[in-house]
């Protein structure tokens, strides 16, 4: 047993409680995201938080960090199979699409999602073990227009949120064929300099050489300067696809940076990959990203279904919103606080409050039989727009005063009472 004294149980490392004054910001983000999704004609999908481990290990790639180090996997109680808390959404959504035949007839399928993800990573600013993503996927979409649609969807979310300080990095990984040739050339080049590479990169050289390209190690970076570049190995078709994506972005006024080192951590991408980074964040500056994945459906026994998707890191977006739009994090105000003069009028106050709520007015009452003064103090503290005091006299006359807390004016009213 872990030694956690009962007095001092805290949330697990890398997880957070999101308290009410934070949640309003999250609700805003969720609302903006779902509204933009609606504008692009995407529909929501909700998949389980845990899946069979193979759903992730097979498609994300055994040699990626996510699968080799970061998954929360456990034996199901029946000990029959291994389950994993989802580290990302794409694989589960594809599993669901195959299971429910969403794409079998070749129709376009546009889906979006929001939810918690789990990765066993070293927590730091902007990096958590339970974090949240919102994203979208488009199935049966092989055209460059689809890549551009997803990129512009993500960009529109950032714009609508008021995040203007971001950079869109974009790259193409070409087809699996182009990549294979390139990886051979890269490995050949790096093998000669193996001794000079960082330990991590030496390991990746045999397991996942493309990932060496996004190494942050200075020595690695210097070696990579003269390494073969992927763009020299692209087929004509891959080049045309990429050029079209870029031209659509340009036509819509989106600027981008072509970042050759952008390979993204997960194995399943081909052709276009992209990432949004923000200068408002620290070392964990990626706001989100995505790309094209054309072979994932086959892993689940589906047909070849070219697809493209993205996901945005909500925790990091919230960190920026807290800085640049603090006003979003304001709890909604309550329309009315009804003060009960004493215990005997409590029941009438409850009935009155219910009638008002049925008429779409938000109402708070005291539930602790507190003094008139204490109730008044609370009404002020929560910023209630109006206050009503109910005593025997108000009940008898079926009339009461509504005090407008902003200007102090009072009006005599008789609805909702009696
Ligand atoms: P990925 O699925 O790795 O491409 O992640 C997409 C986005 O999710 C990243 O750009 C981050 O904004 C966010 N993200 C990924 N991992 C974490 C994490 N451990 N904590 C917080 N945000 C994360």
Boltz pocket constraint, residues with backbone or C-beta under 6 A from the ligand:
constraints:
  - pocket:
      binder: B
      contacts: [[A, 87], [A, 88], [A, 119], [A, 121], [A, 126], [A, 127], [A, 128], [A, 129], [A, 130], [A, 131], [A, 132], [A, 133], [A, 265], [A, 276], [A, 286], [A, 287], [A, 288], [A, 289], [A, 290], [A, 311], [A, 312], [A, 313], [A, 314], [A, 315], [A, 316]]
      max_distance: 6.0
